[in-house]
Amino acid sequence: MKSLYNRAVNIVQSKIIEDIDRYFERHDNLPTLDQYYHDRNNFLQQIWQNIWVNVVQGAYSIKERKQYLIEKGVQFESADNN
């Protein structure tokens, strides 16, 4: 999990740097970081969750994820037998 976490952190950092570059390029007058944060707050709040979910889902099969949840005591109904 640590390697997955580190991979997700690196991806998020890269995405935020790209977003900052694009944001500042669109403005004639240099905005403050506070203005960037205000304008891009939704993106910043969602980027970690989206990247983390994608990295973890890509690393484990559906069967492995279900087994993990079962081991943690999570009960759910499933339409298939995987």
Secondary structure, 3 states (H helix, E strand, C coil): CHHHHHHHHHHHHHHHHHHHHHHHHCCCCCCCHHHHHHHCHHHHHHHHHHHHHHHHHHHCCHHHHHHHHHHCCCCCCCCCCC
